[in-house]
Amino acid sequence: MPQVLIVLGSKSDAPVAKKATDVLREFGVSSETVVASAHRTPDRVREIINTSDADVYIAIAGLSAALPGAVAAATVRPVIGVPVSGKVNLDSILSIVQMPSGIPVAAVGLDRGDNAALLALQILGLRDPGLASKLVKHRQDMAEAVARDSEEVNNDVQA
């Protein structure tokens, strides 16, 4: 049973899913990735969600980006929507953030599969102290990298 189920609206969304799976793997969290379209295969979407034991869902979609909402309509577990960039980026962003009352979907930035994974990890970390500690360490590592970058930039501009 994967802890996180990633659902893609189409195969072309795979690079965004890869960002998520890389982060989840880094933290030792299991995931599975499937393709199911909210418009072309709505019954498949419902079947996948209704038979899944995942704790958190990440739904990745572009264009009208109805997939995160379709997943959220089929479960009471957390759903994180990732809008995928395209010709008109605003469409996918608004489709995810403008959900109707009662069916929430968390949204991350355009193509930010990595942030979707981190948010999923934070949700899972509420019940897993070891995972929560790894997230704290991850934040510390990022802060240290920024401090090193700052020192490097200062040295470069002072030279």
Stockholm file with secondary structure:
# STOCKHOLM 1.0

chainA/1-159         MPQVLIVLGSKSDAPVAKKATDVLREFGVSSETVVASAHRTPDRVREIINTSDADVYIAIAGLSAALPGAVAAATVRPVIGVPVSGKVNLDSILSIVQMPSGIPVAAVGLDRGDNAALLALQILGLRDPGLASKLVKHRQDMAEAVARDSEEVNNDVQA
#=GR chainA/1-159 SS CCSEEEEESSGGGHHHHHHHHHHHHHTTCCEEEEECCTTTCHHHHHHHHHHCCCSEEEEEECTTCCHHHHHHHTCSSCEEEEECCCSSHHHHHHHHHCCCTTCCCEECCTTCHHHHHHHHHHHHHTTCHHHHHHHHHHHHHHHHHHHHHHHHHHHHHHC
#=GC SS_cons         CCSEEEEESSGGGHHHHHHHHHHHHHTTCCEEEEECCTTTCHHHHHHHHHHCCCSEEEEEECTTCCHHHHHHHTCSSCEEEEECCCSSHHHHHHHHHCCCTTCCCEECCTTCHHHHHHHHHHHHHTTCHHHHHHHHHHHHHHHHHHHHHHHHHHHHHHC
//
